[in-house]
Amino acid sequence: MKTTVRPMLPLALLASILLAACGGGDDDTSAAATAAAGTLTLSSATPAVNNTTIDLSTATSKGNSARTADGFSAVAYCELFWENATAANGRKYAVQVYFRQSDKAVLHTSVIENAFVVFNNDSGKPIAGVTVDTAAKTLSFTAKALSGSAGEVGTLSGTVGFPANATTAACGS
């Protein structure tokens, strides 16, 4: 029986490229896979159905964007976001944080669900209760009180990882 290797060559080449793209389980790949992981606890919420934990690793969209000075902030800042993250209560939430590139001061934090929007934003001035560590790529929320425009409230706690920004070191590369 004559075996021809040539027709299998393109398939073998494609398989080797796909396997190489998977990273082979090295530390860099493992770190990248968990970069936007962690849970946040939302407590003291009104309405109470929003007392839950939000698993940011389930977000269908997440990112770390560098922003230039604009109408929101007179200086360059970073935008971290997670969208459609599943919570223990079965609802989907978005979490958003803006911080200044120069000194890591947090300027805005929000948690959004269809009928629930809470935030803290002081028109571009630094707010307390959220700490950014760009070297470790983590955000820590220390009983951060948030409120909405229709009487919603909630307190956010926990430490989570955020994705790297490939172009702006000040946003965590």
C-alpha positions as protocol buffer text, in pm:
chain_id: "A"
residue {
  index: 1
  type: MET
  ca { x: 0 y: 0 z: 0 }
}
residue {
  index: 2
  type: LYS
  ca { x: 141 y: 336 z: -104 }
}
residue {
  index: 3
  type: THR
  ca { x: 104 y: 625 z: 143 }
}
residue {
  index: 4
  type: THR
  ca { x: 110 y: 980 z: 19 }
}
residue {
  index: 5
  type: VAL
  ca { x: 215 y: 1240 z: 272 }
}
residue {
  index: 6
  type: ARG
  ca { x: 171 y: 1546 z: 52 }
}
residue {
  index: 7
  type: PRO
  ca { x: -213 y: 1579 z: 83 }
}
residue {
  index: 8
  type: MET
  ca { x: -183 y: 1568 z: 462 }
}
residue {
  index: 9
  type: LEU
  ca { x: 86 y: 1838 z: 471 }
}
residue {
  index: 10
  type: PRO
  ca { x: -152 y: 2138 z: 454 }
}
residue {
  index: 11
  type: LEU
  ca { x: -369 y: 1987 z: 728 }
}
residue {
  index: 12
  type: ALA
  ca { x: -66 y: 1917 z: 948 }
}
residue {
  index: 13
  type: LEU
  ca { x: 64 y: 2270 z: 890 }
}
residue {
  index: 14
  type: LEU
  ca { x: -273 y: 2421 z: 982 }
}
residue {
  index: 15
  type: ALA
  ca { x: -290 y: 2208 z: 1298 }
}
residue {
  index: 16
  type: SER
  ca { x: 60 y: 2315 z: 1405 }
}
residue {
  index: 17
  type: ILE
  ca { x: -28 y: 2683 z: 1352 }
}
residue {
  index: 18
  type: LEU
  ca { x: -346 y: 2649 z: 1557 }
}
residue {
  index: 19
  type: LEU
  ca { x: -161 y: 2470 z: 1837 }
}
residue {
  index: 20
  type: ALA
  ca { x: 112 y: 2733 z: 1839 }
}
residue {
  index: 21
  type: ALA
  ca { x: -151 y: 3005 z: 1866 }
}
residue {
  index: 22
  type: CYS
  ca { x: -286 y: 2841 z: 2183 }
}
residue {
  index: 23
  type: GLY
  ca { x: 39 y: 2924 z: 2361 }
}
residue {
  index: 24
  type: GLY
  ca { x: 110 y: 2578 z: 2498 }
}
residue {
  index: 25
  type: GLY
  ca { x: 9 y: 2671 z: 2854 }
}
residue {
  index: 26
  type: ASP
  ca { x: 299 y: 2905 z: 2935 }
}
residue {
  index: 27
  type: ASP
  ca { x: 273 y: 3163 z: 3212 }
}
residue {
  index: 28
  type: ASP
  ca { x: 203 y: 3458 z: 2979 }
}
residue {
  index: 29
  type: THR
  ca { x: -100 y: 3283 z: 2831 }
}
residue {
  index: 30
  type: SER
  ca { x: -229 y: 3184 z: 3173 }
}
residue {
  index: 31
  type: ALA
  ca { x: -192 y: 3540 z: 3301 }
}
residue {
  index: 32
  type: ALA
  ca { x: -370 y: 3680 z: 2997 }
}
residue {
  index: 33
  type: ALA
  ca { x: -659 y: 3436 z: 3040 }
}
residue {
  index: 34
  type: THR
  ca { x: -720 y: 3553 z: 3399 }
}
residue {
  index: 35
  type: ALA
  ca { x: -642 y: 3923 z: 3345 }
}
residue {
  index: 36
  type: ALA
  ca { x: -1004 y: 4033 z: 3370 }
}
residue {
  index: 37
  type: ALA
  ca { x: -1111 y: 3790 z: 3640 }
}
residue {
  index: 38
  type: GLY
  ca { x: -1262 y: 3823 z: 3981 }
}
residue {
  index: 39
  type: THR
  ca { x: -1590 y: 3898 z: 4149 }
}
residue {
  index: 40
  type: LEU
  ca { x: -1730 y: 4213 z: 4297 }
}
residue {
  index: 41
  type: THR
  ca { x: -1988 y: 4220 z: 4573 }
}
residue {
  index: 42
  type: LEU
  ca { x: -2274 y: 4464 z: 4535 }
}
residue {
  index: 43
  type: SER
  ca { x: -2446 y: 4513 z: 4872 }
}
residue {
  index: 44
  type: SER
  ca { x: -2677 y: 4757 z: 5053 }
}
residue {
  index: 45
  type: ALA
  ca { x: -2856 y: 4791 z: 4720 }
}
residue {
  index: 46
  type: THR
  ca { x: -3188 y: 4952 z: 4651 }
}
residue {
  index: 47
  type: PRO
  ca { x: -3372 y: 4776 z: 4501 }
}
residue {
  index: 48
  type: ALA
  ca { x: -3254 y: 4479 z: 4710 }
}
residue {
  index: 49
  type: VAL
  ca { x: -3266 y: 4234 z: 4415 }
}
residue {
  index: 50
  type: ASN
  ca { x: -2932 y: 4388 z: 4315 }
}
residue {
  index: 51
  type: ASN
  ca { x: -2754 y: 4258 z: 4627 }
}
residue {
  index: 52
  type: THR
  ca { x: -2533 y: 4008 z: 4446 }
}
residue {
  index: 53
  type: THR
  ca { x: -2185 y: 3914 z: 4333 }
}
residue {
  index: 54
  type: ILE
  ca { x: -2081 y: 4000 z: 3977 }
}
residue {
  index: 55
  type: ASP
  ca { x: -1838 y: 3763 z: 3804 }
}
residue {
  index: 56
  type: LEU
  ca { x: -1633 y: 3982 z: 3571 }
}
residue {
  index: 57
  type: SER
  ca { x: -1469 y: 3679 z: 3407 }
}
residue {
  index: 58
  type: THR
  ca { x: -1805 y: 3608 z: 3239 }
}
residue {
  index: 59
  type: ALA
  ca { x: -1821 y: 3948 z: 3067 }
}
residue {
  index: 60
  type: THR
  ca { x: -1882 y: 3916 z: 2694 }
}
residue {
  index: 61
  type: SER
  ca { x: -1684 y: 4233 z: 2631 }
}
residue {
  index: 62
  type: LYS
  ca { x: -1404 y: 4380 z: 2840 }
}
residue {
  index: 63
  type: GLY
  ca { x: -1131 y: 4628 z: 2774 }
}
residue {
  index: 64
  type: ASN
  ca { x: -875 y: 4883 z: 2877 }
}
residue {
  index: 65
  type: SER
  ca { x: -878 y: 5193 z: 2658 }
}
residue {
  index: 66
  type: ALA
  ca { x: -648 y: 5494 z: 2673 }
}
residue {
  index: 67
  type: ARG
  ca { x: -837 y: 5823 z: 2630 }
}
residue {
  index: 68
  type: THR
  ca { x: -702 y: 6166 z: 2550 }
}
residue {
  index: 69
  type: ALA
  ca { x: -826 y: 6477 z: 2729 }
}
residue {
  index: 70
  type: ASP
  ca { x: -1187 y: 6545 z: 2634 }
}
residue {
  index: 71
  type: GLY
  ca { x: -1512 y: 6691 z: 2766 }
}
residue {
  index: 72
  type: PHE
  ca { x: -1507 y: 6448 z: 3059 }
}
residue {
  index: 73
  type: SER
  ca { x: -1148 y: 6502 z: 3174 }
}
residue {
  index: 74
  type: ALA
  ca { x: -901 y: 6780 z: 3102 }
}
residue {
  index: 75
  type: VAL
  ca { x: -615 y: 6525 z: 3116 }
}
residue {
  index: 76
  type: ALA
  ca { x: -554 y: 6184 z: 2957 }
}
residue {
  index: 77
  type: TYR
  ca { x: -727 y: 5894 z: 3132 }
}
residue {
  index: 78
  type: CYS
  ca { x: -788 y: 5519 z: 3105 }
}
residue {
  index: 79
  type: GLU
  ca { x: -1125 y: 5347 z: 3069 }
}
residue {
  index: 80
  type: LEU
  ca { x: -1171 y: 4996 z: 3208 }
}
residue {
  index: 81
  type: PHE
  ca { x: -1494 y: 4818 z: 3126 }
}
residue {
  index: 82
  type: TRP
  ca { x: -1673 y: 4484 z: 3149 }
}
residue {
  index: 83
  type: GLU
  ca { x: -2009 y: 4431 z: 2975 }
}
residue {
  index: 84
  type: ASN
  ca { x: -2273 y: 4160 z: 3018 }
}
residue {
  index: 85
  type: ALA
  ca { x: -2107 y: 4007 z: 3324 }
}
residue {
  index: 86
  type: THR
  ca { x: -2325 y: 3745 z: 3491 }
}
residue {
  index: 87
  type: ALA
  ca { x: -2418 y: 3795 z: 3853 }
}
residue {
  index: 88
  type: ALA
  ca { x: -2531 y: 3542 z: 4114 }
}
residue {
  index: 89
  type: ASN
  ca { x: -2884 y: 3685 z: 4089 }
}
residue {
  index: 90
  type: GLY
  ca { x: -2895 y: 3585 z: 3719 }
}
residue {
  index: 91
  type: ARG
  ca { x: -2884 y: 3942 z: 3589 }
}
residue {
  index: 92
  type: LYS
  ca { x: -2622 y: 4090 z: 3354 }
}
residue {
  index: 93
  type: TYR
  ca { x: -2419 y: 4392 z: 3466 }
}
residue {
  index: 94
  type: ALA
  ca { x: -2170 y: 4633 z: 3317 }
}
residue {
  index: 95
  type: VAL
  ca { x: -1890 y: 4781 z: 3529 }
}
residue {
  index: 96
  type: GLN
  ca { x: -1693 y: 5086 z: 3420 }
}
residue {
  index: 97
  type: VAL
  ca { x: -1400 y: 5274 z: 3579 }
}
residue {
  index: 98
  type: TYR
  ca { x: -1207 y: 5577 z: 3453 }
}
residue {
  index: 99
  type: PHE
  ca { x: -873 y: 5677 z: 3607 }
}
residue {
  index: 100
  type: ARG
  ca { x: -612 y: 5944 z: 3527 }
}
residue {
  index: 101
  type: GLN
  ca { x: -302 y: 5821 z: 3349 }
}
residue {
  index: 102
  type: SER
  ca { x: -76 y: 6060 z: 3541 }
}
residue {
  index: 103
  type: ASP
  ca { x: -149 y: 5960 z: 3901 }
}
residue {
  index: 104
  type: LYS
  ca { x: -405 y: 5673 z: 3884 }
}
residue {
  index: 105
  type: ALA
  ca { x: -671 y: 5884 z: 4057 }
}
residue {
  index: 106
  type: VAL
  ca { x: -1014 y: 5733 z: 3989 }
}
residue {
  index: 107
  type: LEU
  ca { x: -1255 y: 5977 z: 3823 }
}
residue {
  index: 108
  type: HIS
  ca { x: -1564 y: 5762 z: 3759 }
}
residue {
  index: 109
  type: THR
  ca { x: -1710 y: 5427 z: 3867 }
}
residue {
  index: 110
  type: SER
  ca { x: -2042 y: 5283 z: 3754 }
}
residue {
  index: 111
  type: VAL
  ca { x: -2243 y: 4962 z: 3770 }
}
residue {
  index: 112
  type: ILE
  ca { x: -2523 y: 4927 z: 3517 }
}
residue {
  index: 113
  type: GLU
  ca { x: -2805 y: 4676 z: 3479 }
}
residue {
  index: 114
  type: ASN
  ca { x: -3118 y: 4733 z: 3268 }
}
residue {
  index: 115
  type: ALA
  ca { x: -3325 y: 4898 z: 3541 }
}
residue {
  index: 116
  type: PHE
  ca { x: -3041 y: 4974 z: 3784 }
}
residue {
  index: 117
  type: VAL
  ca { x: -2769 y: 5236 z: 3732 }
}
residue {
  index: 118
  type: VAL
  ca { x: -2540 y: 5348 z: 4016 }
}
residue {
  index: 119
  type: PHE
  ca { x: -2225 y: 5554 z: 3987 }
}
residue {
  index: 120
  type: ASN
  ca { x: -1983 y: 5799 z: 4146 }
}
residue {
  index: 121
  type: ASN
  ca { x: -1856 y: 6077 z: 3927 }
}
residue {
  index: 122
  type: ASP
  ca { x: -1746 y: 6419 z: 4045 }
}
residue {
  index: 123
  type: SER
  ca { x: -1710 y: 6591 z: 3705 }
}
residue {
  index: 124
  type: GLY
  ca { x: -1353 y: 6475 z: 3651 }
}
residue {
  index: 125
  type: LYS
  ca { x: -1235 y: 6525 z: 4010 }
}
residue {
  index: 126
  type: PRO
  ca { x: -1080 y: 6227 z: 4197 }
}
residue {
  index: 127
  type: ILE
  ca { x: -1312 y: 6004 z: 4398 }
}
residue {
  index: 128
  type: ALA
  ca { x: -1227 y: 5783 z: 4697 }
}
residue {
  index: 129
  type: GLY
  ca { x: -1293 y: 5415 z: 4761 }
}
residue {
  index: 130
  type: VAL
  ca { x: -1131 y: 5269 z: 4447 }
}
residue {
  index: 131
  type: THR
  ca { x: -759 y: 5195 z: 4413 }
}
residue {
  index: 132
  type: VAL
  ca { x: -580 y: 5121 z: 4085 }
}
residue {
  index: 133
  type: ASP
  ca { x: -259 y: 4918 z: 4064 }
}
residue {
  index: 134
  type: THR
  ca { x: -142 y: 4928 z: 3701 }
}
residue {
  index: 135
  type: ALA
  ca { x: 163 y: 4707 z: 3768 }
}
residue {
  index: 136
  type: ALA
  ca { x: -54 y: 4425 z: 3903 }
}
residue {
  index: 137
  type: LYS
  ca { x: -347 y: 4528 z: 3679 }
}
residue {
  index: 138
  type: THR
  ca { x: -595 y: 4525 z: 3968 }
}
residue {
  index: 139
  type: LEU
  ca { x: -878 y: 4743 z: 4094 }
}
residue {
  index: 140
  type: SER
  ca { x: -977 y: 4736 z: 4460 }
}
residue {
  index: 141
  type: PHE
  ca { x: -1316 y: 4864 z: 4570 }
}
residue {
  index: 142
  type: THR
  ca { x: -1338 y: 4937 z: 4943 }
}
residue {
  index: 143
  type: ALA
  ca { x: -1705 y: 4968 z: 5035 }
}
residue {
  index: 144
  type: LYS
  ca { x: -1748 y: 5214 z: 4748 }
}
residue {
  index: 145
  type: ALA
  ca { x: -2088 y: 5380 z: 4783 }
}
residue {
  index: 146
  type: LEU
  ca { x: -2263 y: 5444 z: 4451 }
}
residue {
  index: 147
  type: SER
  ca { x: -2598 y: 5605 z: 4377 }
}
residue {
  index: 148
  type: GLY
  ca { x: -2828 y: 5662 z: 4084 }
}
residue {
  index: 149
  type: SER
  ca { x: -3051 y: 5942 z: 3967 }
}
residue {
  index: 150
  type: ALA
  ca { x: -3376 y: 5756 z: 4049 }
}
residue {
  index: 151
  type: GLY
  ca { x: -3299 y: 5660 z: 4410 }
}
residue {
  index: 152
  type: GLU
  ca { x: -3088 y: 5351 z: 4335 }
}
residue {
  index: 153
  type: VAL
  ca { x: -2795 y: 5283 z: 4568 }
}
residue {
  index: 154
  type: GLY
  ca { x: -2533 y: 5014 z: 4611 }
}
residue {
  index: 155
  type: THR
  ca { x: -2198 y: 4951 z: 4774 }
}
residue {
  index: 156
  type: LEU
  ca { x: -1923 y: 4785 z: 4570 }
}
residue {
  index: 157
  type: SER
  ca { x: -1646 y: 4577 z: 4731 }
}
residue {
  index: 158
  type: GLY
  ca { x: -1372 y: 4345 z: 4608 }
}
residue {
  index: 159
  type: THR
  ca { x: -1051 y: 4327 z: 4409 }
}
residue {
  index: 160
  type: VAL
  ca { x: -1050 y: 4229 z: 4043 }
}
residue {
  index: 161
  type: GLY
  ca { x: -799 y: 4205 z: 3762 }
}
residue {
  index: 162
  type: PHE
  ca { x: -826 y: 4409 z: 3446 }
}
residue {
  index: 163
  type: PRO
  ca { x: -695 y: 4353 z: 3092 }
}
residue {
  index: 164
  type: ALA
  ca { x: -365 y: 4505 z: 2983 }
}
residue {
  index: 165
  type: ASN
  ca { x: -344 y: 4801 z: 2748 }
}
residue {
  index: 166
  type: ALA
  ca { x: -97 y: 4714 z: 2472 }
}
residue {
  index: 167
  type: THR
  ca { x: -16 y: 5072 z: 2372 }
}
residue {
  index: 168
  type: THR
  ca { x: -26 y: 5291 z: 2685 }
}
residue {
  index: 169
  type: ALA
  ca { x: 186 y: 5182 z: 2980 }
}
residue {
  index: 170
  type: ALA
  ca { x: 11 y: 5432 z: 3211 }
}
residue {
  index: 171
  type: CYS
  ca { x: -308 y: 5225 z: 3169 }
}
residue {
  index: 172
  type: GLY
  ca { x: -133 y: 4900 z: 3267 }
}
residue {
  index: 173
  type: SER
  ca { x: 59 y: 4713 z: 3000 }
}
